[in-house]
Amino acid sequence: MEFTDPKVQSALIAAAVTIVTLLLRAITKPIWERNFHKFKLESDYKYDQRKKVREAISKYKVPLLNSAESLNHRLWNFSKNASKAWHIQRDGENISDKYYLLSFCYRFLLFFSLCRKIDLELVYLDSTVSTKKDLDFLKYLKLFPQIFSDTEIFKGTGYNQSVATDHFFSDEFREIVREMSSDDKMLSYSEFKKKVEEKEFTHLITYFSGISVDHSCLRWQVLNSFHFILMAFLNDYGYDFQKTSREKISGLAKSLPPNRLIKNAYTFIERACLNNNKEVRNVMSAFSDV
């Protein structure tokens, strides 16, 4: 056999290519299959977790939005009518006759109780792989209670952090919120009222009743900071009729005395990684015009 024969050379080259191809395939196939299998497992895991997180949010999303809307309406009303002192229980007054105060506390607790329900649904889920929209939703839920229980909100005011005067200790706040549900069912307003008459939720009633009528106290400023973040949340996830225009938000900010805590609240927003959220930025920009 003449190796110089072009036909022989072509046959040898073809054979060599075939052998090399088979060897490379034998070497790379297990690696490719292993990497593909790993990729598929990761993709399936992320899809499964995202789906379950979305389902957990969807389970309580509408009740939460409705509760947020109701609380938002009350906060708007309170911003305009705090001076009328409807929320204050004076000595000798029967708590049963203080509808404004009772309903205010009820709406507040109902909202946080629904936030807690979603949080409990997520206990065994990996929310870190959620879509950005769902992740921002969960960031809001983490941020809301911090406004009332993290004393860093009072930074620069000389506030005594060791005494729960204008804030709630975090564990006690969680316990108050937990008491809003019975046998996994939310308390109705009448059930809540009955518990208040039986001297439950006393701390919360005292907290709201003690808010100054002139918007000057720290409690008011905490509640006001929360209100603006709540409006951002509704603008982000609510129905169109639950949203508040930028002009109306700006008008509210201008109509109220300066809020000493708003810069600290924005620090909380940055800590929650919501500072680049469009709706949060729109709402907080209202204070730049004041």
Backbone as CSV, one residue per row, in Angstrom:
resi,resn,N_x,N_y,N_z,CA_x,CA_y,CA_z,C_x,C_y,C_z
1,MET,0.857,-1.189,0.000,0.000,0.000,0.000,0.886,1.230,0.000
2,GLU,0.642,2.088,-0.926,1.425,3.310,-1.086,0.760,4.440,-0.288
3,PHE,1.476,4.939,0.783,0.918,6.029,1.610,0.891,7.352,0.874
4,THR,1.620,7.359,-0.245,1.621,8.590,-1.044,0.405,8.667,-1.949
5,ASP,-0.309,7.548,-2.014,-1.515,7.521,-2.845,-2.561,8.448,-2.216
6,PRO,-3.052,9.411,-2.957,-4.049,10.359,-2.432,-5.264,9.668,-1.830
7,LYS,-5.705,8.566,-2.412,-6.873,7.855,-1.891,-6.590,7.262,-0.522
8,VAL,-5.364,6.727,-0.381,-4.975,6.140,0.910,-4.873,7.236,1.966
9,GLN,-4.262,8.352,1.587,-4.114,9.469,2.527,-5.481,9.980,2.996
10,SER,-6.405,10.063,2.054,-7.755,10.534,2.401,-8.431,9.584,3.378
11,ALA,-8.243,8.270,3.126,-8.851,7.271,3.999,-8.257,7.337,5.398
12,LEU,-6.905,7.506,5.466,-6.239,7.587,6.773,-6.679,8.837,7.549
13,ILE,-6.776,9.942,6.824,-7.213,11.189,7.476,-8.630,11.046,8.015
14,ALA,-9.504,10.438,7.215,-10.891,10.239,7.634,-10.966,9.352,8.867
15,ALA,-10.131,8.291,8.871,-10.114,7.379,10.012,-9.611,8.089,11.263
16,ALA,-8.563,8.901,11.080,-7.992,9.627,12.221,-9.003,10.606,12.807
17,VAL,-9.697,11.298,11.912,-10.715,12.259,12.376,-11.815,11.547,13.143
18,THR,-12.216,10.382,12.621,-13.266,9.613,13.291,-12.824,9.182,14.684
19,ILE,-11.581,8.679,14.773,-11.053,8.223,16.063,-10.969,9.378,17.063
20,VAL,-10.424,10.511,16.589,-10.307,11.692,17.472,-11.685,12.166,17.928
21,THR,-12.636,12.158,16.993,-13.998,12.591,17.328,-14.612,11.696,18.390
22,LEU,-14.421,10.376,18.210,-14.954,9.425,19.186,-14.306,9.606,20.554
23,LEU,-12.982,9.832,20.541,-12.275,10.042,21.812,-12.759,11.310,22.520
24,LEU,-12.865,12.387,21.736,-13.331,13.651,22.324,-14.752,13.527,22.860
25,ARG,-15.582,12.808,22.097,-16.958,12.616,22.550,-16.987,11.814,23.844
26,ALA,-16.140,10.776,23.900,-16.087,9.936,25.100,-15.632,10.730,26.318
27,ILE,-14.737,11.701,26.070,-14.214,12.511,27.175,-15.197,13.607,27.588
28,THR,-15.760,14.289,26.591,-16.581,15.472,26.888,-18.037,15.154,27.216
29,LYS,-18.546,14.018,26.751,-19.956,13.707,26.975,-20.316,13.651,28.458
30,PRO,-19.539,12.933,29.294,-19.879,12.901,30.726,-19.844,14.290,31.359
31,ILE,-18.853,15.112,30.923,-18.738,16.467,31.479,-19.947,17.300,31.073
32,TRP,-20.308,17.232,29.791,-21.456,17.987,29.296,-22.740,17.544,29.978
33,GLU,-22.914,16.216,30.080,-24.130,15.694,30.708,-24.212,16.097,32.175
34,ARG,-23.044,16.077,32.847,-23.026,16.460,34.265,-23.394,17.932,34.427
35,ASN,-22.800,18.782,33.582,-23.092,20.215,33.659,-24.538,20.528,33.269
36,PHE,-25.023,19.821,32.253,-26.405,20.029,31.836,-27.365,19.596,32.937
37,HIS,-27.036,18.465,33.572,-27.880,17.969,34.657,-27.903,18.963,35.817
38,LYS,-26.729,19.523,36.118,-26.630,20.526,37.183,-27.439,21.770,36.830
39,PHE,-27.305,22.211,35.584,-28.050,23.383,35.120,-29.553,23.145,35.200
40,LYS,-29.977,21.942,34.799,-31.405,21.614,34.819,-31.933,21.572,36.247
41,LEU,-31.138,20.995,37.152,-31.556,20.944,38.556,-31.718,22.350,39.126
42,GLU,-30.747,23.217,38.828,-30.803,24.594,39.327,-31.990,25.347,38.730
43,SER,-32.215,25.135,37.440,-33.335,25.804,36.774,-34.668,25.326,37.332
44,ASP,-34.787,24.005,37.517,-36.017,23.442,38.071,-36.251,23.934,39.494
45,TYR,-35.159,24.033,40.266,-35.259,24.496,41.658,-35.751,25.941,41.705
46,LYS,-35.133,26.791,40.887,-35.529,28.201,40.864,-36.979,28.356,40.412
47,TYR,-37.350,27.610,39.385,-38.723,27.690,38.883,-39.710,27.253,39.957
48,ASP,-39.387,26.146,40.623,-40.272,25.612,41.660,-40.411,26.589,42.826
49,GLN,-39.290,27.151,43.289,-39.326,28.079,44.417,-40.038,29.379,44.043
50,ARG,-39.759,29.879,42.852,-40.441,31.100,42.409,-41.947,30.889,42.337
51,LYS,-42.344,29.733,41.839,-43.764,29.407,41.718,-44.415,29.343,43.099
52,LYS,-43.737,28.709,44.051,-44.301,28.573,45.397,-44.342,29.912,46.132
53,VAL,-43.308,30.734,45.927,-43.306,32.073,46.529,-44.457,32.895,45.965
54,ARG,-44.631,32.833,44.654,-45.723,33.563,44.012,-47.079,33.091,44.554
55,GLU,-47.230,31.788,44.732,-48.480,31.246,45.266,-48.710,31.710,46.699
56,ALA,-47.637,31.752,47.494,-47.752,32.194,48.887,-48.184,33.656,48.956
57,ILE,-47.609,34.474,48.095,-47.979,35.892,48.053,-49.420,36.048,47.573
58,SER,-49.768,35.316,46.522,-51.101,35.431,45.925,-52.204,35.028,46.895
59,LYS,-51.894,34.134,47.801,-52.890,33.630,48.746,-53.482,34.748,49.594
60,TYR,-52.651,35.708,49.969,-53.117,36.795,50.843,-52.976,38.182,50.216
61,LYS,-52.574,38.235,48.968,-52.276,39.538,48.356,-53.492,40.456,48.304
62,VAL,-54.615,39.959,47.837,-55.805,40.804,47.711,-56.302,41.275,49.079
63,PRO,-56.438,40.372,50.072,-56.816,40.863,51.407,-55.827,41.881,51.963
64,LEU,-54.533,41.671,51.692,-53.521,42.609,52.181,-53.676,43.971,51.517
65,LEU,-53.887,43.988,50.212,-54.063,45.255,49.502,-55.316,45.985,49.979
66,ASN,-56.384,45.237,50.212,-57.615,45.856,50.708,-57.413,46.429,52.108
67,SER,-56.671,45.691,52.916,-56.363,46.169,54.265,-55.475,47.409,54.213
68,ALA,-54.494,47.395,53.321,-53.609,48.553,53.155,-54.396,49.770,52.680
69,GLU,-55.354,49.542,51.792,-56.197,50.638,51.300,-57.010,51.248,52.443
70,SER,-57.604,50.389,53.260,-58.400,50.858,54.392,-57.550,51.648,55.385
71,LEU,-56.360,51.140,55.663,-55.453,51.836,56.580,-54.978,53.152,55.970
72,ASN,-54.726,53.154,54.679,-54.302,54.372,53.992,-55.370,55.461,54.105
73,HIS,-56.628,55.077,53.912,-57.722,56.043,54.044,-57.758,56.641,55.450
74,ARG,-57.575,55.783,56.450,-57.604,56.276,57.820,-56.424,57.205,58.103
75,LEU,-55.268,56.884,57.564,-54.092,57.732,57.777,-54.263,59.094,57.099
76,TRP,-54.901,59.109,55.940,-55.212,60.387,55.291,-56.182,61.187,56.153
77,ASN,-57.201,60.506,56.642,-58.192,61.166,57.489,-57.551,61.712,58.760
78,PHE,-56.655,60.923,59.330,-55.986,61.322,60.566,-55.059,62.509,60.327
79,SER,-54.426,62.543,59.174,-53.544,63.665,58.851,-54.311,64.986,58.846
80,LYS,-55.575,64.911,58.433,-56.392,66.125,58.344,-57.150,66.430,59.633
81,ASN,-57.443,65.377,60.417,-58.348,65.565,61.555,-57.764,65.222,62.916
82,ALA,-56.451,65.073,63.003,-55.836,64.750,64.297,-56.170,65.802,65.347
83,SER,-56.286,67.043,64.921,-56.555,68.140,65.860,-57.914,68.013,66.547
84,LYS,-58.810,67.207,65.976,-60.134,67.020,66.576,-60.111,66.008,67.722
85,ALA,-58.961,65.342,67.879,-58.730,64.445,69.030,-59.719,63.290,69.117
86,TRP,-60.220,62.838,67.983,-61.120,61.682,68.006,-60.410,60.422,68.498
87,HIS,-59.108,60.395,68.347,-58.330,59.194,68.687,-57.919,59.140,70.156
88,ILE,-58.212,60.163,70.911,-57.737,60.234,72.297,-58.809,59.743,73.265
89,GLN,-58.420,58.806,74.122,-59.313,58.327,75.179,-58.981,59.073,76.468
90,ARG,-59.902,59.875,76.917,-59.688,60.663,78.127,-60.167,59.900,79.354
91,ASP,-59.722,60.338,80.507,-60.119,59.707,81.767,-61.639,59.681,81.878
92,GLY,-62.151,58.509,82.223,-63.586,58.363,82.408,-64.336,57.954,81.161
93,GLU,-63.688,58.027,80.005,-64.355,57.637,78.762,-64.301,56.121,78.576
94,ASN,-65.417,55.565,78.163,-65.505,54.127,77.917,-64.883,53.818,76.560
95,ILE,-63.955,52.873,76.528,-63.274,52.530,75.281,-64.262,52.061,74.215
96,SER,-65.382,51.484,74.639,-66.382,50.995,73.685,-66.994,52.125,72.865
97,ASP,-66.928,53.338,73.407,-67.508,54.490,72.718,-66.507,55.206,71.810
98,LYS,-65.270,54.726,71.787,-64.217,55.390,71.014,-64.014,54.674,69.676
99,TYR,-65.001,54.823,68.778,-64.943,54.114,67.500,-63.702,54.480,66.700
100,TYR,-63.403,55.753,66.609,-62.273,56.190,65.780,-60.978,55.541,66.248
101,LEU,-60.755,55.548,67.545,-59.542,54.951,68.112,-59.525,53.443,67.896
102,LEU,-60.643,52.787,68.184,-60.719,51.330,68.038,-60.526,50.900,66.582
103,SER,-61.215,51.565,65.678,-61.124,51.175,64.266,-59.743,51.479,63.698
104,PHE,-59.105,52.527,64.206,-57.744,52.863,63.792,-56.804,51.719,64.165
105,CYS,-56.878,51.296,65.421,-56.015,50.206,65.899,-56.336,48.900,65.182
106,TYR,-57.618,48.678,64.905,-58.013,47.446,64.217,-57.433,47.394,62.803
107,ARG,-57.561,48.481,62.062,-57.031,48.516,60.698,-55.512,48.337,60.699
108,PHE,-54.873,48.948,61.658,-53.423,48.841,61.790,-53.014,47.388,62.033
109,LEU,-53.652,46.744,62.999,-53.293,45.364,63.337,-53.682,44.380,62.247
110,LEU,-54.805,44.609,61.602,-55.230,43.711,60.526,-54.203,43.711,59.398
111,PHE,-53.712,44.886,59.058,-52.697,44.979,58.009,-51.452,44.187,58.386
112,PHE,-50.960,44.380,59.585,-49.738,43.692,59.989,-49.961,42.195,60.198
113,SER,-51.169,41.822,60.556,-51.475,40.403,60.705,-51.447,39.697,59.353
114,LEU,-51.912,40.363,58.312,-51.863,39.790,56.962,-50.429,39.737,56.441
115,CYS,-49.635,40.738,56.789,-48.202,40.680,56.448,-47.576,39.444,57.087
116,ARG,-47.949,39.203,58.336,-47.416,38.048,59.074,-47.849,36.740,58.412
117,LYS,-49.083,36.675,57.922,-49.574,35.463,57.270,-48.697,35.096,56.073
118,ILE,-48.373,36.082,55.267,-47.516,35.826,54.106,-46.135,35.389,54.557
119,ASP,-45.623,36.046,55.578,-44.300,35.706,56.100,-44.253,34.255,56.569
120,LEU,-45.311,33.800,57.215,-45.367,32.412,57.689,-45.429,31.425,56.529
121,GLU,-46.096,31.806,55.462,-46.180,30.939,54.281,-44.810,30.727,53.645
122,LEU,-43.900,31.672,53.873,-42.588,31.644,53.216,-41.494,31.013,54.066
123,VAL,-41.839,30.546,55.250,-40.829,30.061,56.196,-39.900,29.023,55.574
124,TYR,-40.444,28.085,54.831,-39.632,26.994,54.279,-39.353,27.160,52.782
125,LEU,-39.523,28.366,52.282,-39.264,28.625,50.865,-38.030,29.503,50.701
126,ASP,-37.380,29.356,49.563,-36.190,30.152,49.257,-36.615,31.361,48.429
127,SER,-36.903,32.454,49.115,-37.378,33.652,48.418,-36.254,34.425,47.743
128,THR,-34.994,34.020,47.982,-33.860,34.737,47.374,-33.821,34.576,45.858
129,VAL,-34.487,33.548,45.338,-34.491,33.323,43.888,-35.758,33.881,43.237
130,SER,-36.530,34.650,43.992,-37.778,35.211,43.473,-37.509,36.215,42.360
131,THR,-38.538,36.494,41.599,-38.445,37.562,40.607,-38.277,38.891,41.344
132,LYS,-37.772,39.889,40.661,-37.546,41.192,41.301,-38.843,41.766,41.861
133,LYS,-39.928,41.611,41.145,-41.211,42.159,41.593,-41.661,41.498,42.890
134,ASP,-41.543,40.172,42.951,-41.925,39.465,44.168,-40.962,39.772,45.306
135,LEU,-39.697,39.896,44.984,-38.695,40.179,46.016,-38.922,41.566,46.617
136,ASP,-39.258,42.535,45.798,-39.564,43.870,46.315,-40.798,43.831,47.215
137,PHE,-41.778,43.038,46.835,-42.984,42.870,47.645,-42.608,42.395,49.044
138,LEU,-41.740,41.404,49.111,-41.314,40.853,50.397,-40.456,41.843,51.174
139,LYS,-39.702,42.662,50.464,-38.888,43.688,51.135,-39.777,44.706,51.840
140,TYR,-40.872,45.073,51.197,-41.832,45.971,51.846,-42.333,45.347,53.156
141,LEU,-42.690,44.076,53.084,-43.248,43.410,54.262,-42.247,43.343,55.403
142,LYS,-40.975,43.222,55.078,-39.927,43.224,56.101,-39.715,44.627,56.665
143,LEU,-39.885,45.623,55.814,-39.625,47.005,56.212,-40.706,47.566,57.131
144,PHE,-41.961,47.254,56.854,-43.068,47.864,57.593,-42.926,47.769,59.119
145,PRO,-42.743,46.571,59.688,-42.648,46.501,61.156,-41.404,47.167,61.720
146,GLN,-40.348,47.254,60.924,-39.119,47.891,61.404,-39.343,49.365,61.719
147,ILE,-40.248,49.995,60.999,-40.542,51.412,61.239,-41.028,51.624,62.675
148,PHE,-41.719,50.631,63.218,-42.301,50.773,64.553,-41.487,50.107,65.659
149,SER,-40.535,49.254,65.290,-39.829,48.508,66.335,-38.311,48.682,66.344
150,ASP,-37.758,49.325,65.340,-36.311,49.555,65.303,-36.039,50.992,65.754
151,THR,-35.358,51.133,66.878,-35.146,52.468,67.455,-34.190,53.337,66.649
152,GLU,-33.562,52.782,65.623,-32.722,53.610,64.752,-33.548,54.672,64.025
153,ILE,-34.867,54.481,64.011,-35.739,55.477,63.397,-35.651,56.802,64.154
154,PHE,-35.243,56.740,65.439,-35.165,57.944,66.277,-33.751,58.523,66.359
155,LYS,-32.867,58.031,65.534,-31.476,58.483,65.576,-31.392,60.009,65.476
156,GLY,-30.617,60.588,66.398,-30.424,62.036,66.381,-31.446,62.827,67.174
157,THR,-32.398,62.120,67.823,-33.444,62.821,68.584,-33.225,62.755,70.093
158,GLY,-32.252,61.943,70.535,-32.038,61.774,71.967,-33.036,60.831,72.610
159,TYR,-33.714,60.046,71.806,-34.743,59.124,72.306,-34.134,58.033,73.178
160,ASN,-34.794,57.706,74.284,-34.360,56.644,75.190,-34.797,55.294,74.619
161,GLN,-33.864,54.550,74.061,-34.178,53.296,73.379,-34.557,52.166,74.331
162,SER,-34.251,52.319,75.610,-34.489,51.234,76.567,-35.934,51.174,77.049
163,VAL,-36.712,52.203,76.744,-38.108,52.254,77.179,-39.005,52.368,75.950
164,ALA,-39.987,51.480,75.855,-40.883,51.467,74.683,-41.936,52.562,74.819
165,THR,-41.493,53.789,74.632,-42.404,54.934,74.727,-43.061,55.224,73.385
166,ASP,-42.241,55.437,72.380,-42.750,55.769,71.048,-42.467,54.672,70.027
167,HIS,-42.018,53.523,70.501,-41.812,52.368,69.625,-42.303,51.125,70.351
168,PHE,-42.279,50.002,69.668,-42.638,48.717,70.259,-41.400,47.836,70.270
169,PHE,-41.190,47.123,71.357,-40.145,46.104,71.332,-40.562,45.062,70.296
170,SER,-39.615,44.617,69.491,-39.948,43.793,68.320,-40.707,42.517,68.677
171,ASP,-40.279,41.829,69.736,-40.968,40.589,70.117,-42.384,40.877,70.612
172,GLU,-42.545,41.979,71.340,-43.872,42.345,71.825,-44.779,42.763,70.667
173,PHE,-44.200,43.427,69.686,-44.984,43.820,68.511,-45.470,42.583,67.760
174,ARG,-44.583,41.614,67.585,-44.979,40.368,66.907,-46.085,39.661,67.678
175,GLU,-46.016,39.712,69.006,-47.028,39.053,69.828,-48.378,39.761,69.698
176,ILE,-48.359,41.081,69.686,-49.602,41.840,69.506,-50.241,41.490,68.162
177,VAL,-49.417,41.429,67.130,-49.911,41.100,65.788,-50.451,39.673,65.757
178,ARG,-49.748,38.772,66.424,-50.176,37.365,66.449,-51.552,37.220,67.084
179,GLU,-51.847,38.031,68.081,-53.123,37.948,68.789,-54.304,38.406,67.933
180,MET,-54.022,38.963,66.765,-55.096,39.395,65.872,-55.735,38.237,65.122
181,SER,-55.161,37.066,65.240,-55.745,35.893,64.586,-56.063,34.837,65.630
182,SER,-57.159,34.149,65.413,-57.589,33.088,66.320,-57.933,31.859,65.488
183,ASP,-57.283,30.747,65.813,-57.488,29.512,65.041,-57.258,29.764,63.549
184,ASP,-56.184,30.506,63.269,-55.759,30.816,61.902,-56.768,31.686,61.154
185,LYS,-57.663,32.341,61.888,-58.662,33.219,61.289,-58.526,34.613,61.884
186,MET,-58.624,35.634,61.020,-58.507,37.007,61.492,-59.695,37.383,62.377
187,LEU,-59.412,38.148,63.414,-60.493,38.644,64.256,-61.346,39.635,63.471
188,SER,-62.640,39.558,63.649,-63.519,40.577,63.084,-63.418,41.828,63.960
189,TYR,-63.974,42.927,63.473,-63.915,44.157,64.271,-64.619,43.973,65.615
190,SER,-65.772,43.310,65.610,-66.514,43.107,66.862,-65.738,42.212,67.824
191,GLU,-65.052,41.204,67.293,-64.229,40.333,68.146,-63.046,41.104,68.721
192,PHE,-62.450,41.943,67.900,-61.350,42.777,68.380,-61.837,43.724,69.470
193,LYS,-62.972,44.353,69.243,-63.534,45.294,70.219,-63.801,44.599,71.551
194,LYS,-64.314,43.386,71.485,-64.591,42.639,72.714,-63.309,42.355,73.478
195,LYS,-62.248,41.995,72.765,-60.967,41.727,73.420,-60.404,42.995,74.064
196,VAL,-60.592,44.126,73.396,-60.131,45.397,73.966,-60.902,45.700,75.244
197,GLU,-62.198,45.444,75.233,-63.022,45.658,76.429,-62.594,44.742,77.564
198,GLU,-61.987,43.607,77.205,-61.475,42.664,78.207,-60.023,42.966,78.571
199,LYS,-59.578,44.180,78.225,-58.248,44.694,78.574,-57.108,44.055,77.778
200,GLU,-57.401,43.546,76.596,-56.338,43.103,75.698,-55.992,44.252,74.737
201,PHE,-54.815,44.175,74.153,-54.315,45.202,73.227,-54.185,46.578,73.893
202,THR,-54.036,46.573,75.222,-53.961,47.836,75.967,-52.793,48.701,75.514
203,HIS,-51.642,48.077,75.279,-50.453,48.835,74.884,-50.687,49.563,73.564
204,LEU,-51.307,48.877,72.621,-51.552,49.484,71.313,-52.551,50.636,71.423
205,ILE,-53.609,50.430,72.195,-54.616,51.476,72.389,-53.973,52.712,73.004
206,THR,-53.136,52.484,74.014,-52.454,53.596,74.681,-51.521,54.319,73.719
207,TYR,-50.844,53.549,72.882,-49.905,54.129,71.914,-50.623,55.099,70.975
208,PHE,-51.716,54.653,70.379,-52.429,55.499,69.420,-53.152,56.652,70.110
209,SER,-53.682,56.384,71.292,-54.380,57.434,72.028,-53.432,58.549,72.458
210,GLY,-52.148,58.218,72.559,-51.164,59.190,73.022,-50.525,60.022,71.926
211,ILE,-50.967,59.863,70.689,-50.405,60.664,69.590,-50.897,62.104,69.712
212,SER,-49.982,63.037,69.620,-50.332,64.447,69.804,-51.232,64.947,68.679
213,VAL,-52.059,65.921,69.003,-53.013,66.442,68.022,-52.366,67.430,67.054
214,ASP,-51.155,67.897,67.380,-50.508,68.905,66.530,-49.384,68.343,65.656
215,HIS,-49.310,66.997,65.554,-48.322,66.343,64.681,-46.875,66.573,65.133
216,SER,-46.684,66.876,66.404,-45.330,67.224,66.853,-44.571,66.075,67.510
217,CYS,-45.279,65.052,67.974,-44.615,63.991,68.742,-43.954,62.963,67.827
218,LEU,-43.056,62.184,68.419,-42.333,61.164,67.657,-43.270,60.079,67.136
219,ARG,-44.304,59.755,67.903,-45.247,58.723,67.452,-45.904,59.145,66.135
220,TRP,-46.295,60.407,66.094,-46.899,60.899,64.858,-45.926,60.784,63.698
221,GLN,-44.686,61.160,63.925,-43.697,61.173,62.853,-43.343,59.757,62.392
222,VAL,-43.368,58.799,63.315,-43.191,57.390,62.935,-44.347,56.955,62.038
223,LEU,-45.563,57.255,62.478,-46.756,56.865,61.727,-46.793,57.544,60.362
224,ASN,-46.390,58.791,60.316,-46.353,59.536,59.065,-45.324,58.950,58.097
225,SER,-44.160,58.567,58.615,-43.129,57.930,57.782,-43.655,56.628,57.193
226,PHE,-44.329,55.854,58.038,-44.933,54.600,57.589,-45.970,54.857,56.497
227,HIS,-46.761,55.903,56.675,-47.833,56.207,55.724,-47.294,56.411,54.312
228,PHE,-46.204,57.144,54.194,-45.652,57.413,52.863,-45.113,56.133,52.216
229,ILE,-44.522,55.262,53.011,-44.033,53.988,52.469,-45.207,53.097,52.088
230,LEU,-46.276,53.156,52.879,-47.481,52.388,52.564,-48.073,52.834,51.230
231,MET,-48.074,54.139,50.983,-48.586,54.637,49.699,-47.719,54.154,48.536
232,ALA,-46.408,54.093,48.753,-45.523,53.563,47.708,-45.864,52.103,47.413
233,PHE,-46.129,51.342,48.456,-46.495,49.928,48.318,-47.780,49.777,47.501
234,LEU,-48.783,50.571,47.832,-50.050,50.505,47.095,-49.877,50.957,45.649
235,ASN,-49.056,51.961,45.430,-48.793,52.407,44.055,-48.063,51.342,43.252
236,ASP,-47.276,50.535,43.946,-46.489,49.487,43.299,-47.331,48.258,42.972
237,TYR,-48.234,47.874,43.879,-48.919,46.588,43.741,-50.442,46.669,43.751
238,GLY,-50.985,47.825,44.094,-52.426,47.925,44.238,-53.177,48.094,42.928
239,TYR,-54.500,48.033,43.036,-55.361,48.345,41.897,-55.233,49.840,41.593
240,ASP,-55.673,50.233,40.412,-55.541,51.648,40.037,-56.277,52.570,41.009
241,PHE,-57.422,52.105,41.540,-58.190,52.950,42.455,-57.583,52.998,43.865
242,GLN,-56.544,52.203,44.100,-55.877,52.214,45.397,-54.611,53.071,45.389
243,LYS,-54.296,53.611,44.230,-53.054,54.363,44.087,-53.263,55.854,44.365
244,THR,-52.183,56.502,44.756,-52.210,57.930,45.074,-51.289,58.670,44.117
245,SER,-51.793,59.738,43.529,-50.988,60.487,42.564,-49.815,61.173,43.251
246,ARG,-48.798,61.431,42.464,-47.608,62.102,42.988,-47.952,63.502,43.499
247,GLU,-48.870,64.171,42.805,-49.277,65.518,43.203,-49.971,65.500,44.565
248,LYS,-50.817,64.505,44.772,-51.532,64.409,46.043,-50.573,64.080,47.187
249,ILE,-49.615,63.206,46.911,-48.613,62.857,47.923,-47.780,64.082,48.282
250,SER,-47.372,64.825,47.272,-46.587,66.040,47.500,-47.393,67.062,48.294
251,GLY,-48.686,67.154,47.986,-49.557,68.078,48.707,-49.674,67.728,50.176
252,LEU,-49.731,66.424,50.466,-49.797,65.986,51.860,-48.527,66.362,52.602
253,ALA,-47.389,66.101,51.984,-46.108,66.414,52.623,-46.000,67.906,52.935
254,LYS,-46.501,68.737,52.030,-46.423,70.189,52.220,-47.397,70.683,53.283
255,SER,-48.489,69.951,53.476,-49.527,70.402,54.408,-49.211,70.077,55.863
256,LEU,-48.196,69.248,56.093,-47.871,68.797,57.442,-46.596,69.451,57.954
257,PRO,-46.439,69.515,59.276,-45.184,70.026,59.841,-44.016,69.140,59.418
258,PRO,-42.790,69.661,59.409,-41.620,68.857,59.028,-41.509,67.584,59.864
259,ASN,-41.170,66.504,59.202,-40.994,65.208,59.869,-39.507,64.988,60.132
260,ARG,-39.121,65.012,61.404,-37.711,64.865,61.770,-37.162,63.481,61.460
261,LEU,-38.045,62.514,61.286,-37.611,61.121,61.150,-37.524,60.653,59.704
262,ILE,-37.902,61.491,58.764,-38.011,61.015,57.383,-36.658,60.594,56.814
263,LYS,-35.581,61.266,57.215,-34.255,60.875,56.733,-33.862,59.512,57.292
264,ASN,-34.220,59.255,58.538,-33.946,57.946,59.130,-34.787,56.867,58.456
265,ALA,-36.015,57.215,58.114,-36.874,56.270,57.397,-36.264,55.927,56.043
266,TYR,-35.665,56.918,55.397,-35.031,56.653,54.105,-33.815,55.743,54.273
267,THR,-33.128,55.861,55.403,-32.018,54.941,55.693,-32.537,53.513,55.793
268,PHE,-33.711,53.350,56.390,-34.341,52.027,56.466,-34.648,51.513,55.063
269,ILE,-35.122,52.400,54.216,-35.444,52.037,52.832,-34.194,51.563,52.102
270,GLU,-33.091,52.277,52.298,-31.822,51.876,51.680,-31.369,50.525,52.215
271,ARG,-31.544,50.322,53.504,-31.151,49.061,54.122,-31.968,47.897,53.566
272,ALA,-33.210,48.162,53.231,-34.086,47.133,52.656,-33.875,46.982,51.155
273,CYS,-32.943,47.775,50.597,-32.640,47.747,49.156,-33.868,48.087,48.312
274,LEU,-34.647,49.053,48.812,-35.798,49.544,48.064,-35.582,50.968,47.560
275,ASN,-34.379,51.491,47.773,-34.113,52.880,47.403,-34.101,53.113,45.891
276,ASN,-33.952,52.040,45.112,-34.002,52.175,43.651,-35.369,51.811,43.086
277,ASN,-36.298,51.494,43.983,-37.654,51.182,43.553,-38.343,52.464,43.071
278,LYS,-38.919,52.412,41.901,-39.507,53.604,41.274,-40.559,54.261,42.152
279,GLU,-41.494,53.468,42.690,-42.587,54.043,43.473,-42.089,54.617,44.794
280,VAL,-41.125,53.962,45.399,-40.548,54.479,46.645,-39.871,55.816,46.382
281,ARG,-39.124,55.879,45.303,-38.424,57.132,44.977,-39.410,58.258,44.675
282,ASN,-40.497,57.929,43.993,-41.506,58.946,43.685,-42.138,59.503,44.955
283,VAL,-42.449,58.596,45.877,-43.086,59.023,47.126,-42.129,59.842,47.983
284,MET,-40.918,59.347,48.140,-39.967,60.039,49.012,-39.507,61.363,48.422
285,SER,-39.605,61.496,47.107,-39.207,62.766,46.480,-40.148,63.894,46.868
286,ALA,-41.322,63.539,47.398,-42.275,64.569,47.825,-41.679,65.454,48.902
287,PHE,-40.762,64.897,49.682,-40.166,65.664,50.777,-39.091,66.625,50.282
288,SER,-38.595,66.395,49.090,-37.584,67.306,48.553,-38.201,68.635,48.133
289,ASP,-39.537,68.628,47.973,-40.239,69.855,47.580,-40.710,70.665,48.783
290,VAL,-40.540,70.071,49.982,-41.037,70.727,51.194,-40.019,71.739,51.699
